[in-house]
């Protein structure tokens, strides 16, 4: 029994340390803590496939979890999970799930799925209603600036911005 506990403890420690190292640069906006899959939760638990296909935030379920690049994503159906696993890049939120407007000015703010836009089959999330309204004044300009800035801040920790 002791041997099994030691092995389980070592495995969990290894997962925690490897997850921490992968997430050290804050390249993805994730919730605090880890999921049962051993990775932090991305997109606040909203199903990214459903989001892209319907432009609506649909809450996912831990029963349908896929891990990509050290981040766990929840899905509302097994079919959506399998679709994601075939081509994750097609469904990931832009700018690592950080607020697109914030990224456009060189900051990493939380991206709340309640405030979102799906443009050209890409998902953009925003900090709040006021920021989303600012984005809507110049969508193309904000997206262009965010794409440019993301290259500069992608691997920068949140605290260093």
MDAnalysis code that builds the backbone (N, CA, C; Angstrom):
import MDAnalysis as mda
import numpy as np

u = mda.Universe.empty(483, n_residues=161, atom_resindex=np.repeat(np.arange(161), 3), trajectory=True)
u.add_TopologyAttr("name", ["N", "CA", "C"] * 161)
u.add_TopologyAttr("resid", np.arange(1, 162))
u.add_TopologyAttr("resname", ["UNK", "UNK", "UNK", "UNK", "UNK", "UNK", "UNK", "UNK", "UNK", "UNK", "UNK", "UNK", "UNK", "UNK", "UNK", "UNK", "UNK", "UNK", "UNK", "UNK", "UNK", "UNK", "UNK", "UNK", "UNK", "UNK", "UNK", "UNK", "UNK", "UNK", "UNK", "UNK", "UNK", "UNK", "UNK", "UNK", "UNK", "UNK", "UNK", "UNK", "UNK", "UNK", "UNK", "UNK", "UNK", "UNK", "UNK", "UNK", "UNK", "UNK", "UNK", "UNK", "UNK", "UNK", "UNK", "UNK", "UNK", "UNK", "UNK", "UNK", "UNK", "UNK", "UNK", "UNK", "UNK", "UNK", "UNK", "UNK", "UNK", "UNK", "UNK", "UNK", "UNK", "UNK", "UNK", "UNK", "UNK", "UNK", "UNK", "UNK", "UNK", "UNK", "UNK", "UNK", "UNK", "UNK", "UNK", "UNK", "UNK", "UNK", "UNK", "UNK", "UNK", "UNK", "UNK", "UNK", "UNK", "UNK", "UNK", "UNK", "UNK", "UNK", "UNK", "UNK", "UNK", "UNK", "UNK", "UNK", "UNK", "UNK", "UNK", "UNK", "UNK", "UNK", "UNK", "UNK", "UNK", "UNK", "UNK", "UNK", "UNK", "UNK", "UNK", "UNK", "UNK", "UNK", "UNK", "UNK", "UNK", "UNK", "UNK", "UNK", "UNK", "UNK", "UNK", "UNK", "UNK", "UNK", "UNK", "UNK", "UNK", "UNK", "UNK", "UNK", "UNK", "UNK", "UNK", "UNK", "UNK", "UNK", "UNK", "UNK", "UNK", "UNK", "UNK", "UNK", "UNK", "UNK", "UNK", "UNK", "UNK"])
u.atoms.positions = np.array([
    [0.828, -1.195, 0.000],
    [0.000, 0.000, 0.000],
    [0.870, 1.255, 0.000],
    [1.912, 1.260, 0.858],
    [2.804, 2.414, 0.940],
    [3.497, 2.659, -0.401],
    [3.902, 1.563, -1.061],
    [4.591, 1.682, -2.348],
    [3.665, 2.341, -3.382],
    [2.374, 1.955, -3.402],
    [1.422, 2.539, -4.350],
    [1.238, 4.028, -4.084],
    [1.161, 4.420, -2.811],
    [1.002, 5.824, -2.463],
    [2.232, 6.631, -2.866],
    [3.404, 6.046, -2.665],
    [4.643, 6.728, -3.040],
    [4.712, 6.943, -4.538],
    [4.353, 5.923, -5.304],
    [4.368, 6.039, -6.763],
    [3.347, 7.079, -7.219],
    [2.153, 7.043, -6.652],
    [1.112, 8.015, -7.013],
    [1.551, 9.429, -6.660],
    [2.173, 9.579, -5.494],
    [2.658, 10.896, -5.073],
    [3.738, 11.409, -6.014],
    [4.652, 10.547, -6.385],
    [5.723, 10.939, -7.306],
    [5.155, 11.326, -8.669],
    [4.160, 10.573, -9.136],
    [3.531, 10.869, -10.426],
    [2.834, 12.226, -10.392],
    [2.067, 12.482, -9.335],
    [1.364, 13.758, -9.214],
    [2.347, 14.929, -9.108],
    [3.426, 14.735, -8.361],
    [4.445, 15.782, -8.250],
    [5.083, 16.052, -9.601],
    [5.382, 14.988, -10.324],
    [5.970, 15.137, -11.656],
    [5.034, 15.897, -12.589],
    [3.744, 15.544, -12.566],
    [2.763, 16.244, -13.399],
    [2.678, 17.718, -13.027],
    [2.656, 17.994, -11.740],
    [2.554, 19.379, -11.289],
    [3.773, 20.186, -11.712],
    [4.948, 19.597, -11.559],
    [6.169, 20.315, -11.933],
    [6.277, 20.510, -13.437],
    [5.904, 19.493, -14.204],
    [5.996, 19.650, -15.657],
    [4.950, 20.639, -16.149],
    [3.778, 20.645, -15.552],
    [2.747, 21.609, -15.923],
    [3.176, 23.019, -15.568],
    [3.815, 23.191, -14.436],
    [4.272, 24.509, -14.011],
    [5.345, 25.024, -14.951],
    [6.271, 24.161, -15.337],
    [7.333, 24.596, -16.237],
    [6.760, 25.006, -17.586],
    [5.808, 24.224, -18.087],
    [5.224, 24.536, -19.385],
    [4.425, 25.827, -19.333],
    [3.838, 26.126, -18.192],
    [2.984, 27.295, -18.086],
    [3.734, 28.505, -17.528],
    [5.015, 28.360, -17.251],
    [5.774, 29.424, -16.608],
    [5.742, 30.728, -17.389],
    [5.688, 30.649, -18.700],
    [5.715, 31.868, -19.515],
    [4.327, 32.474, -19.679],
    [3.299, 31.883, -19.103],
    [1.932, 32.407, -19.202],
    [1.477, 32.579, -20.643],
    [1.756, 31.605, -21.494],
    [1.345, 31.705, -22.890],
    [-0.144, 31.456, -23.087],
    [-0.797, 30.908, -22.078],
    [-2.225, 30.645, -22.144],
    [-2.914, 31.214, -20.916],
    [-4.083, 31.749, -21.133],
    [-4.907, 32.252, -20.044],
    [-5.667, 31.064, -19.465],
    [-5.345, 30.679, -18.243],
    [-5.958, 29.510, -17.627],
    [-6.495, 29.844, -16.244],
    [-7.424, 28.999, -15.794],
    [-7.963, 29.135, -14.449],
    [-6.947, 28.630, -13.446],
    [-7.057, 29.083, -12.220],
    [-6.149, 28.626, -11.162],
    [-6.410, 27.169, -10.848],
    [-5.392, 26.492, -10.396],
    [-5.522, 25.081, -10.050],
    [-5.410, 24.202, -11.279],
    [-5.653, 22.907, -11.082],
    [-5.589, 21.980, -12.201],
    [-6.876, 21.162, -12.272],
    [-7.139, 20.637, -13.431],
    [-8.296, 19.773, -13.650],
    [-7.915, 18.347, -13.285],
    [-8.874, 17.450, -13.348],
    [-8.597, 16.033, -13.097],
    [-7.627, 15.479, -14.128],
    [-7.524, 16.146, -15.276],
    [-6.595, 15.715, -16.319],
    [-5.154, 16.120, -15.996],
    [-4.956, 16.856, -14.908],
    [-3.611, 17.253, -14.497],
    [-3.102, 18.518, -15.158],
    [-4.002, 19.287, -15.769],
    [-3.608, 20.522, -16.441],
    [-4.596, 21.620, -16.069],
    [-4.161, 22.872, -16.090],
    [-5.084, 23.963, -15.791],
    [-6.130, 24.112, -16.902],
    [-7.273, 24.670, -16.553],
    [-8.407, 24.792, -17.464],
    [-8.320, 26.042, -18.321],
    [-8.512, 25.897, -19.603],
    [-8.516, 27.016, -20.535],
    [-9.930, 27.421, -20.916],
    [-10.089, 28.621, -21.365],
    [-11.326, 29.193, -21.887],
    [-12.484, 29.106, -20.882],
    [-12.136, 29.163, -19.596],
    [-13.120, 29.148, -18.507],
    [-14.064, 27.944, -18.581],
    [-13.635, 26.870, -19.225],
    [-14.458, 25.666, -19.313],
    [-15.482, 25.679, -20.429],
    [-15.436, 26.684, -21.298],
    [-16.365, 26.764, -22.422],
    [-15.834, 25.901, -23.568],
    [-16.725, 25.222, -24.259],
    [-16.396, 24.327, -25.366],
    [-15.904, 25.136, -26.575],
    [-14.614, 25.052, -26.935],
    [-14.096, 25.858, -28.043],
    [-14.645, 25.464, -29.418],
    [-14.969, 24.203, -29.614],
    [-15.516, 23.761, -30.904],
    [-16.910, 24.344, -31.093],
    [-17.737, 24.234, -30.089],
    [-19.088, 24.789, -30.158],
    [-19.028, 26.301, -30.359],
    [-18.071, 26.927, -29.703],
    [-17.890, 28.373, -29.809],
    [-17.640, 28.785, -31.262],
    [-16.717, 28.117, -31.920],
    [-16.382, 28.461, -33.306],
    [-17.545, 28.129, -34.240],
    [-18.178, 26.998, -34.016],
    [-19.234, 26.564, -34.933],
    [-20.532, 27.340, -34.783],
    [-20.836, 27.817, -33.563],
    [-22.119, 28.508, -33.359],
    [-21.961, 29.952, -32.888],
    [-20.739, 30.369, -32.563],
    [-20.442, 31.698, -32.015],
    [-21.120, 31.933, -30.672],
    [-21.470, 30.856, -29.976],
    [-22.095, 30.961, -28.657],
    [-21.274, 30.202, -27.621],
    [-21.121, 30.790, -26.438],
    [-20.416, 30.067, -25.376],
    [-21.303, 28.980, -24.775],
    [-20.874, 27.744, -24.914],
    [-21.582, 26.602, -24.341],
    [-20.637, 25.950, -23.343],
    [-21.108, 25.803, -22.124],
    [-20.255, 25.219, -21.083],
    [-19.924, 23.773, -21.416],
    [-18.650, 23.449, -21.266],
    [-18.204, 22.084, -21.473],
    [-18.337, 21.269, -20.200],
    [-17.968, 20.024, -20.285],
    [-18.047, 19.100, -19.156],
    [-16.701, 18.427, -18.947],
    [-16.358, 18.220, -17.691],
    [-15.103, 17.532, -17.379],
    [-15.102, 16.106, -17.932],
    [-16.284, 15.567, -18.217],
    [-16.370, 14.224, -18.791],
    [-15.758, 14.170, -20.187],
    [-15.712, 15.322, -20.845],
    [-15.129, 15.415, -22.187],
    [-13.990, 16.426, -22.146],
    [-12.811, 15.950, -21.788],
    [-11.645, 16.808, -21.620],
    [-10.535, 16.396, -22.582],
    [-9.959, 17.382, -23.220],
    [-8.771, 17.141, -24.043],
    [-7.694, 18.113, -23.577],
    [-6.463, 17.641, -23.527],
    [-5.342, 18.489, -23.121],
    [-4.504, 18.784, -24.349],
    [-4.250, 20.072, -24.548],
    [-3.401, 20.502, -25.660],
    [-2.384, 21.499, -25.129],
    [-1.120, 21.229, -25.379],
    [-0.034, 22.126, -24.994],
    [-0.080, 22.496, -23.509],
    [-0.438, 21.516, -22.676],
    [-0.459, 21.727, -21.234],
    [-1.703, 22.410, -20.696],
    [-2.733, 22.591, -21.535],
    [-3.977, 23.236, -21.115],
    [-5.134, 22.279, -21.366],
    [-6.018, 22.136, -20.366],
    [-7.201, 21.289, -20.509],
    [-8.366, 22.120, -21.049],
    [-9.098, 21.537, -21.981],
    [-10.300, 22.162, -22.524],
    [-11.466, 21.210, -22.316],
    [-12.608, 21.772, -21.935],
    [-13.822, 20.989, -21.742],
    [-14.711, 21.108, -22.979],
    [-15.467, 20.042, -23.244],
    [-16.350, 20.012, -24.403],
    [-17.743, 19.571, -23.968],
    [-18.734, 20.011, -24.716],
    [-20.111, 19.672, -24.384],
    [-20.501, 18.291, -24.893],
    [-19.755, 17.784, -25.866],
    [-20.024, 16.449, -26.406],
    [-18.718, 15.734, -26.723],
    [-18.802, 14.420, -26.795],
    [-17.627, 13.633, -27.170],
    [-17.218, 13.952, -28.609],
    [-18.210, 14.181, -29.479],
    [-17.907, 14.512, -30.881],
    [-17.091, 15.801, -30.972],
    [-17.444, 16.818, -30.188],
    [-16.685, 18.067, -30.203],
    [-15.264, 17.842, -29.701],
    [-15.116, 17.016, -28.674],
    [-13.781, 16.719, -28.148],
    [-12.925, 16.060, -29.226],
    [-13.498, 15.103, -29.935],
    [-12.751, 14.397, -30.977],
    [-12.417, 15.331, -32.139],
    [-13.330, 16.227, -32.474],
    [-13.077, 17.211, -33.527],
    [-11.888, 18.082, -33.145],
    [-11.852, 18.520, -31.905],
    [-10.748, 19.343, -31.399],
    [-9.430, 18.581, -31.475],
    [-9.442, 17.334, -31.054],
    [-8.214, 16.541, -31.015],
    [-7.594, 16.355, -32.399],
    [-8.401, 16.373, -33.449],
    [-7.895, 16.236, -34.813],
    [-7.122, 17.478, -35.244],
    [-7.609, 18.671, -34.855],
    [-6.958, 19.914, -35.267],
    [-7.175, 21.006, -34.216],
    [-6.468, 20.927, -33.082],
    [-6.679, 21.906, -32.000],
    [-6.482, 23.352, -32.432],
    [-5.506, 23.633, -33.271],
    [-5.203, 25.012, -33.659],
    [-6.406, 25.712, -34.291],
    [-7.265, 24.950, -34.926],
    [-8.447, 25.523, -35.573],
    [-9.455, 26.072, -34.558],
    [-9.398, 25.585, -33.327],
    [-10.414, 25.934, -32.331],
    [-9.900, 26.720, -31.137],
    [-8.598, 26.862, -31.015],
    [-8.042, 27.581, -29.867],
    [-8.393, 29.062, -29.938],
    [-8.655, 29.690, -28.788],
    [-8.884, 31.137, -28.813],
    [-7.594, 31.852, -29.208],
    [-7.744, 32.959, -29.900],
    [-6.590, 33.740, -30.334],
    [-5.872, 34.342, -29.128],
    [-4.610, 34.642, -29.279],
    [-3.804, 35.299, -28.238],
    [-3.780, 34.515, -26.932],
    [-3.774, 33.201, -27.045],
    [-3.697, 32.358, -25.862],
    [-4.912, 32.443, -24.950],
    [-6.003, 33.021, -25.439],
    [-7.209, 33.176, -24.615],
    [-7.201, 34.439, -23.773],
    [-6.205, 35.280, -23.971],
    [-6.183, 36.571, -23.276],
    [-7.056, 37.558, -24.046],
    [-7.431, 38.625, -23.386],
    [-8.237, 39.685, -23.986],
    [-7.514, 40.245, -25.214],
    [-8.161, 40.171, -26.361],
    [-7.545, 40.637, -27.609],
    [-7.232, 42.126, -27.566],
    [-8.112, 42.925, -26.990],
    [-7.844, 44.356, -26.905],
    [-6.634, 44.606, -26.006],
    [-6.554, 43.901, -24.880],
    [-5.399, 44.037, -23.990],
    [-4.107, 43.675, -24.696],
    [-4.125, 42.575, -25.441],
    [-2.930, 42.158, -26.181],
    [-2.544, 43.225, -27.196],
    [-3.535, 43.885, -27.807],
    [-3.234, 44.908, -28.817],
    [-2.459, 46.094, -28.231],
    [-2.546, 46.269, -26.907],
    [-1.791, 47.347, -26.243],
    [-0.661, 46.781, -25.381],
    [-0.310, 45.495, -25.624],
    [0.839, 44.898, -24.954],
    [0.589, 44.373, -23.555],
    [-0.670, 44.044, -23.229],
    [-1.014, 43.530, -21.902],
    [-1.716, 42.187, -22.016],
    [-1.668, 41.418, -20.940],
    [-2.364, 40.140, -20.871],
    [-3.455, 40.228, -19.802],
    [-4.665, 40.544, -20.246],
    [-5.824, 40.598, -19.354],
    [-6.651, 39.339, -19.556],
    [-7.424, 38.975, -18.546],
    [-8.301, 37.821, -18.647],
    [-9.226, 37.967, -19.849],
    [-9.451, 36.886, -20.554],
    [-10.416, 36.865, -21.642],
    [-11.662, 36.149, -21.163],
    [-12.752, 36.879, -21.001],
    [-14.011, 36.323, -20.507],
    [-14.859, 35.881, -21.694],
    [-15.187, 34.590, -21.810],
    [-15.963, 34.109, -22.951],
    [-17.333, 34.789, -23.112],
    [-17.831, 35.423, -22.073],
    [-19.101, 36.134, -22.203],
    [-18.969, 37.277, -23.215],
    [-17.783, 37.843, -23.315],
    [-17.521, 38.955, -24.233],
    [-16.585, 38.437, -25.322],
    [-17.135, 38.151, -26.462],
    [-16.386, 37.447, -27.503],
    [-16.816, 37.881, -28.902],
    [-16.000, 37.515, -29.863],
    [-16.323, 37.680, -31.273],
    [-15.692, 36.512, -32.021],
    [-16.435, 35.965, -32.960],
    [-15.901, 34.959, -33.867],
    [-15.835, 35.628, -35.233],
    [-14.622, 35.843, -35.709],
    [-14.391, 36.542, -36.970],
    [-13.494, 35.667, -37.840],
    [-13.947, 35.381, -39.035],
    [-13.197, 34.511, -39.950],
    [-12.819, 33.191, -39.284],
    [-13.784, 32.618, -38.572],
    [-13.604, 31.333, -37.879],
    [-12.513, 31.359, -36.820],
    [-12.249, 32.529, -36.258],
    [-11.291, 32.658, -35.158],
    [-12.007, 33.277, -33.971],
    [-11.691, 32.751, -32.777],
    [-12.331, 33.202, -31.551],
    [-11.481, 34.242, -30.838],
    [-12.086, 35.382, -30.542],
    [-11.446, 36.453, -29.787],
    [-12.271, 36.686, -28.526],
    [-11.614, 36.797, -27.379],
    [-12.309, 37.056, -26.118],
    [-11.807, 38.364, -25.522],
    [-12.625, 38.936, -24.621],
    [-12.353, 40.272, -24.090],
    [-12.585, 40.311, -22.587],
    [-11.962, 41.274, -21.945],
    [-12.006, 41.423, -20.497],
    [-13.408, 41.697, -19.969],
    [-14.118, 42.629, -20.596],
    [-15.445, 43.013, -20.106],
    [-16.220, 43.733, -21.205],
    [-17.417, 44.182, -20.904],
    [-18.277, 44.840, -21.891],
    [-17.636, 46.125, -22.433],
    [-17.066, 46.946, -21.573],
    [-16.470, 48.210, -22.014],
    [-15.327, 47.972, -22.999],
    [-14.502, 46.992, -22.723],
    [-13.381, 46.680, -23.609],
    [-13.903, 46.094, -24.925],
    [-14.915, 45.263, -24.837],
    [-15.525, 44.696, -26.043],
    [-16.095, 45.814, -26.925],
    [-16.729, 46.794, -26.308],
    [-17.270, 47.928, -27.057],
    [-16.157, 48.724, -27.737],
    [-15.010, 48.875, -27.066],
    [-13.860, 49.554, -27.678],
    [-13.361, 48.769, -28.892],
    [-13.281, 47.458, -28.750],
    [-12.872, 46.593, -29.852],
    [-13.767, 46.805, -31.066],
    [-15.063, 46.910, -30.830],
    [-16.014, 47.046, -31.929],
    [-15.870, 48.350, -32.703],
    [-15.167, 49.326, -32.167],
    [-14.941, 50.587, -32.870],
    [-13.930, 50.424, -34.003],
    [-13.014, 49.441, -33.869],
    [-11.999, 49.204, -34.903],
    [-11.549, 47.747, -34.823],
    [-12.422, 46.842, -35.198],
    [-12.138, 45.408, -35.104],
    [-10.859, 45.017, -35.848],
    [-10.786, 45.375, -37.120],
    [-9.632, 44.965, -37.937],
    [-8.333, 45.555, -37.397],
    [-8.369, 46.821, -36.990],
    [-7.169, 47.461, -36.453],
    [-6.719, 46.823, -35.151],
    [-7.673, 46.515, -34.284],
    [-7.339, 45.892, -33.001],
    [-6.756, 44.503, -33.220],
    [-7.375, 43.721, -34.101],
    [-6.873, 42.367, -34.381],
    [-5.467, 42.439, -34.969],
    [-5.240, 43.353, -35.875],
    [-3.918, 43.507, -36.489],
    [-2.862, 43.880, -35.443],
    [-3.198, 44.828, -34.579],
    [-2.257, 45.227, -33.514],
    [-2.012, 44.071, -32.550],
    [-3.069, 43.317, -32.235],
    [-2.918, 42.188, -31.316],
    [-2.009, 41.115, -31.912],
    [-2.181, 40.830, -33.195],
    [-1.319, 39.834, -33.852],
    [0.147, 40.259, -33.780],
    [0.382, 41.532, -33.997],
    [1.744, 42.071, -33.940],
    [2.299, 42.011, -32.514],
    [1.523, 42.476, -31.555],
    [1.965, 42.504, -30.155],
    [2.149, 41.094, -29.595],
    [1.284, 40.158, -30.000],
    [1.344, 38.800, -29.450],
    [2.719, 38.186, -29.693],
    [3.312, 38.474, -30.822],
    [4.653, 37.962, -31.114],
    [5.670, 38.468, -30.089],
    [5.462, 39.674, -29.580],
    [6.385, 40.272, -28.608],
    [6.133, 39.834, -27.177],
    [4.871, 39.564, -26.824],
    [4.552, 39.289, -25.415],
    [4.155, 37.852, -25.138],
    [4.038, 37.029, -26.144],
    [3.561, 35.662, -25.966],
    [4.286, 34.936, -24.831],
    [5.586, 34.976, -24.811],
    [6.358, 34.245, -23.814],
    [6.731, 35.072, -22.595],
    [6.125, 36.230, -22.444],
    [6.399, 37.094, -21.297],
    [5.402, 36.772, -20.184],
    [5.893, 36.617, -18.962],
    [4.984, 36.333, -17.861],
    [4.083, 37.529, -17.605],
    [2.895, 37.258, -17.132],
    [1.896, 38.294, -16.887],
    [2.461, 39.376, -15.969],
    [3.172, 38.985, -14.935],
    [3.713, 39.944, -13.967],
    [4.775, 40.864, -14.529],
    [5.353, 40.487, -15.677],
    [6.414, 41.310, -16.260],
    [5.906, 42.325, -17.275],
    [4.596, 42.361, -17.491],
    [4.039, 43.299, -18.473],
    [3.536, 44.558, -17.806],
])
